Amino acid sequence: MAKRDYYEVLGVSRSADEKELKSAFRKMAKQFHPDANPGDNTAEQKFKEINEAYEALKDPQKRAAYDRFGHAAFEDGRGPFGGGGAGGPGFGPEFSSSMSDIFEDLFGEFMGGRRSGAGRGGGQSRGSDLRYDMEISLTDAYTGKSAQIRVPTSVTCDTCSGSGAKPGTSPKTCGTCNGAGAVRSSSGFFTVERTCPSCQGRGSVISDPCESCSGQGRVKKERTLSVNIPAGVEDGTRIRLANEGESGLRGGPSGDLYIFLSIKPHEFFQRDGADLFSRVPISMTTAAMGGEIEVPTIDGKKARVTIPEGTQGGKQFRLKGKGMPVLRSTQLGDMYIQVSVETPVNLTRKQRELLKEFEAEAKDNSPQSAGFFAKARAFWDNFGT
């Protein structure tokens, strides 16, 4: 029976790059792997065909030879890679070892991955990392603070000291895998290694589990921890507390605790990096005649700002060094005051009369509005309106 074209087998074009080849191989190999299709001879043959095609095309030299000579490139004595005999391309004795590397990379998790830890440490495994969301004020972010938090987690069982076995007993070596944590089975011309079904890769079994933790070596508990928040932290800052996460299974190492900070909105300030911005309303008379105002600063103090005569709404004033500290440095950002001119409301009769007198006397007091309406009139004149 004639062999199918290797590119057709993998479902890729002849111009496919290395990444496309590997992606196609991974997808099809997982679909037709013998472990996923027990007893299915058709799937097994398909799996072998996929491996043969990928092994030929992943190597640039072999691929170039295949593109030129086709399957003849790998037949006995008739191509640059001949000598492999029937049943596949002549890839030589290194074929089995390279296939082992492929399966280690592609099927590590599919076949019960993380085998490197199997059978070691009596079934120990690292605990999970934990996340804690914490909200602080902008003032706390400015000064830094020390806080106490309560975290529900898993801690080492005191009864069995984390072994998972009842006091006076100990875990026994798994009889199925002899402590290796994995078992091997032959499938065609290669060997597949899978996680041991008896001990789930731990290499040991507990015949008499601890009653306090049901053999897990850890129990649920709420812990109180101290957290130091440095000055200058920003919204979204992550603080890592090493080994303060969930305790490992059966005495394994603990995970880490990650604290994610969010900062509450402030009534006076908006933050942009290390700079602070504050919008301050001033009266029409202060804006017109000038004066001084006092504004709050993030450290709880006051800052005096001089308003020049004729200040317009939107004008910004910079207060150097009155912003937020820069994390892990001695630098400070700046504070920017943006004034908004407030139009008087609830006028008395006398105030109205005074404003009318002012308007009657006003000539060059509002150059921006006068300039705008002068341009508007010219614009309308162009349209004859």
C-alpha positions in Angstrom: 0.0 0.0 0.0 1.4 3.4 -1.0 2.3 5.8 1.8 0.4 9.0 2.1 2.2 12.3 1.6 3.7 13.4 4.9 2.3 16.9 4.6 -1.1 15.5 3.9 -0.8 13.2 7.0 -0.2 16.3 9.2 -2.7 18.4 7.4 -0.3 21.2 6.6 1.0 22.9 3.4 4.4 22.3 2.0 5.3 25.9 3.0 4.5 25.3 6.7 7.1 26.5 9.2 8.5 24.6 12.2 5.9 26.1 14.5 3.0 25.1 12.3 4.4 21.6 12.0 4.7 21.1 15.7 1.3 22.5 16.4 -0.3 20.2 13.9 1.6 17.2 15.3 0.6 18.0 18.9 -3.0 18.3 18.0 -3.2 15.1 16.0 -1.0 13.0 18.3 -3.2 13.8 21.3 -6.3 12.9 19.3 -4.9 9.4 18.2 -2.7 8.6 21.1 -3.3 4.9 22.2 -4.0 6.0 25.8 -6.9 8.0 24.5 -8.1 5.2 22.2 -7.5 1.9 24.1 -7.9 -1.2 21.9 -8.4 0.9 18.7 -5.9 -0.5 16.2 -6.9 2.1 13.6 -6.0 4.9 16.0 -2.7 3.2 16.8 -1.7 2.9 13.1 -2.7 6.5 12.6 -0.6 7.5 15.5 2.4 5.8 14.1 1.8 7.4 10.7 1.7 10.9 12.4 4.9 10.2 14.2 6.7 9.0 11.1 5.6 12.1 9.2 6.6 14.6 11.9 10.0 12.9 12.4 10.8 13.3 8.7 9.6 16.9 8.4 10.9 18.4 11.7 14.5 17.9 10.6 15.6 20.5 8.0 17.9 18.0 6.1 15.4 15.2 6.1 12.7 17.5 5.0 14.8 18.9 2.2 15.5 15.3 1.1 11.8 14.4 1.3 10.8 17.4 -0.7 13.2 16.4 -3.4 13.0 12.6 -3.5 9.7 11.9 -1.7 9.5 8.6 0.3 12.3 7.2 -1.7 14.7 9.4 0.4 14.2 7.0 3.2 14.1 3.7 1.4 16.9 1.1 1.6 19.9 2.3 -0.3 17.9 4.6 -2.6 18.1 7.9 -0.8 20.4 9.9 1.4 18.6 8.5 4.5 18.2 4.9 3.3 18.8 1.9 5.4 15.9 2.1 7.8 14.2 -1.1 6.6 10.5 -1.7 6.2 7.9 0.1 8.2 9.3 3.6 8.3 12.1 6.0 7.3 15.6 5.0 8.1 16.2 7.4 11.0 18.8 5.2 12.6 19.2 4.1 16.3 18.6 7.6 17.6 14.9 7.3 16.6 13.7 5.8 19.9 15.5 8.3 22.1 14.3 11.3 20.0 10.7 9.9 20.2 11.1 9.7 24.0 12.0 13.4 24.0 9.0 14.2 21.9 6.6 12.4 24.2 8.1 13.9 27.3 7.5 17.4 25.8 4.0 16.7 24.3 2.3 14.2 26.6 3.8 15.0 30.1 0.5 16.2 31.4 -1.7 14.1 29.2 -0.1 11.0 30.6 -0.2 12.1 34.2 2.5 14.8 33.9 4.9 16.2 36.5 6.5 12.9 36.7 9.8 14.4 37.8 8.3 14.6 41.4 6.7 11.2 41.4 7.9 8.8 44.0 10.0 11.3 45.9 9.4 12.7 49.3 6.7 10.2 50.2 4.1 11.8 48.0 4.9 15.4 48.9 3.8 18.2 46.6 4.1 22.0 46.9 1.1 23.8 48.2 -1.0 26.2 46.1 -0.3 29.9 45.9 -3.0 32.1 47.4 -4.4 35.5 46.5 -5.6 38.1 49.0 -7.3 41.4 47.8 -6.6 44.4 50.1 -8.0 47.9 49.8 -6.1 50.8 51.4 -6.5 54.6 51.4 -4.4 57.0 49.4 -3.0 58.3 52.7 -1.8 54.8 53.6 -0.2 54.5 50.2 1.6 57.8 50.9 2.9 56.9 54.4 3.1 53.2 54.1 1.6 51.0 56.9 1.7 47.7 58.7 -1.6 45.7 58.6 -3.0 42.5 60.0 -4.9 40.2 57.7 -6.8 37.0 58.2 -6.3 34.4 55.5 -8.3 31.1 55.2 -5.8 28.4 54.1 -4.5 24.9 54.6 -1.8 24.3 57.3 0.3 21.3 58.3 -1.7 18.8 60.4 -0.4 18.8 64.0 -1.6 15.3 64.7 0.5 13.6 62.0 3.1 16.4 61.5 2.1 16.4 57.8 2.8 12.8 57.0 -0.9 11.9 56.4 -0.4 8.7 58.3 -2.0 7.9 61.7 0.5 8.5 64.6 2.6 5.4 65.1 2.4 4.4 61.4 4.1 5.6 58.3 3.4 5.5 54.5 4.4 2.4 52.7 6.1 2.0 49.3 3.5 1.5 46.6 3.5 -2.2 45.4 2.3 -1.3 41.9 5.2 1.0 40.9 7.7 0.0 43.6 8.0 3.7 44.7 8.7 5.0 41.2 5.4 6.9 41.0 5.0 5.8 37.4 4.3 2.6 35.4 5.3 1.7 31.9 3.4 -0.1 29.2 4.3 -1.1 25.6 2.3 0.2 22.7 3.6 -0.9 19.3 7.2 -0.1 18.9 7.6 2.4 21.8 7.0 2.4 25.6 4.6 4.8 27.3 5.1 5.9 30.9 2.0 6.9 32.9 1.3 8.0 36.4 0.8 5.1 38.7 -3.0 4.5 39.2 -2.5 3.1 42.7 -0.6 6.0 44.3 -1.3 8.7 41.8 2.4 9.3 41.3 3.3 9.7 45.0 5.3 6.5 45.2 3.8 5.5 48.5 0.4 4.6 49.9 -1.2 5.2 53.3 -3.0 2.2 54.7 -3.9 3.8 58.0 -4.6 7.5 57.4 -4.6 10.2 60.0 -8.1 10.9 61.4 -7.5 14.6 61.7 -6.6 15.3 58.1 -7.9 12.1 56.4 -4.5 11.4 55.1 -3.9 14.7 53.4 -1.2 15.9 55.9 -2.9 19.3 56.2 -6.1 20.9 57.6 -8.2 24.0 56.9 -7.5 26.9 59.2 -7.6 30.7 59.3 -4.3 32.4 59.9 -3.4 36.0 61.0 -0.5 37.5 59.1 1.3 40.8 59.3 1.8 42.7 56.1 4.2 45.7 55.6 3.0 48.0 52.9 5.8 50.3 51.7 5.2 54.0 51.0 4.5 54.8 47.3 2.6 51.7 46.3 0.2 52.1 43.4 -3.1 50.6 42.6 -2.6 47.0 41.4 0.7 46.6 43.3 1.4 42.9 44.2 3.2 42.0 47.5 4.6 38.4 47.8 4.8 36.7 51.2 7.0 33.6 50.5 5.9 30.3 52.0 2.7 31.9 53.5 0.4 30.1 51.0 -1.3 26.7 51.3 0.8 24.0 53.0 2.1 21.3 50.8 0.5 17.9 50.6 1.9 15.4 53.1 4.7 17.7 54.4 5.5 19.3 51.1 6.7 22.9 50.9 4.1 25.7 51.2 3.1 27.9 48.4 3.3 31.7 48.4 0.7 34.4 49.4 0.2 37.2 46.9 -1.5 40.4 48.2 -3.0 42.6 45.5 -3.6 46.2 46.6 -6.3 48.5 45.4 -6.5 52.2 46.5 -9.7 53.9 47.5 -10.7 57.1 45.6 -9.8 60.3 47.6 -12.1 63.2 48.2 -9.5 65.8 47.2 -6.8 64.1 45.0 -6.5 62.2 41.8 -3.2 60.3 41.3 -1.1 59.9 38.2 2.0 58.0 39.0 3.8 60.0 41.7 1.9 63.2 40.9 -1.3 64.4 42.5 -4.0 66.6 41.0 -6.6 68.6 42.8 -9.4 70.8 41.5 -10.0 73.9 43.6 -12.9 76.3 43.0 -12.2 80.0 43.6 -14.6 82.9 43.6 -15.0 85.2 40.6 -13.6 88.2 42.6 -10.5 86.2 43.7 -9.9 85.2 40.1 -10.3 88.8 38.9 -8.4 90.7 41.6 -6.0 88.0 42.8 -5.4 86.7 46.3 -4.2 83.7 48.3 -5.9 80.4 49.1 -4.9 77.5 51.3 -5.3 74.0 50.0 -4.9 70.6 51.7 -1.9 68.4 51.0 -1.7 64.6 51.1 0.3 64.7 54.4 -2.5 66.4 56.2 -1.0 69.9 56.1 -1.8 73.1 54.3 -0.1 74.8 51.3 -0.6 78.4 50.4 -1.2 79.2 46.7 -1.0 82.8 45.3 -3.6 83.5 42.7 -2.5 86.2 40.2 -4.9 88.9 39.1 -6.9 87.9 36.1 -6.6 84.1 36.6 -8.7 82.1 34.2 -10.5 78.9 34.9 -8.4 75.8 34.3 -5.1 77.5 35.3 -2.7 75.0 37.0 -0.3 75.7 39.8 2.5 73.3 40.6 3.6 72.6 44.2 6.9 70.8 43.9 7.5 67.8 46.1 4.0 67.7 47.4 3.0 64.6 45.6 3.4 60.8 46.3 6.7 59.1 47.2 8.3 57.0 44.4 8.4 53.4 45.5 11.8 52.3 46.9 13.4 55.7 46.5 13.6 59.1 48.3 12.0 61.0 45.4 8.6 62.7 45.7 6.2 63.7 43.0 4.5 67.0 42.6 1.0 68.3 43.3 -0.9 70.3 40.7 -3.7 72.7 41.7 -6.2 73.4 38.9 -8.6 76.3 39.7 -12.1 76.6 38.5 -13.8 80.0 38.6 -17.2 79.8 40.3 -20.0 81.9 39.0 -21.9 83.7 41.8 -25.4 82.3 42.5 -28.4 83.5 44.6 -27.6 87.2 43.9 -29.3 89.9 46.0 -30.8 93.0 44.3 -27.8 95.1 45.2 -25.4 92.6 43.8 -27.3 92.5 40.6 -27.1 96.3 40.3 -23.4 96.3 41.1 -22.8 93.7 38.4 -24.8 95.7 35.9 -22.7 98.8 36.7 -19.6 96.7 36.2 -20.8 95.4 32.9 -21.6 98.9 31.7 -18.1 100.1 32.6 -16.3 97.0 31.2 -14.4 97.4 28.0 -11.2 95.4 27.7 -11.8 93.2 30.8 -12.8 90.0 28.9 -10.4 89.8 25.9 -11.0 86.1 25.3 -14.8 86.4 24.9 -14.5 89.6 22.9 -12.0 87.9 20.6 -14.2 84.9 20.2 -17.4 86.8 19.3 -15.4 89.1 16.9 -14.3 86.0 15.0 -17.9 84.6 15.1 -19.3 87.8 13.5 -16.7 87.6 10.8 -17.6 83.9 10.2 -21.3 84.8 9.9 -20.5 87.7 7.6 -18.9 85.3 5.2 -22.2 83.4 4.9 -24.3 86.6 4.7 -26.1 85.9 7.9 
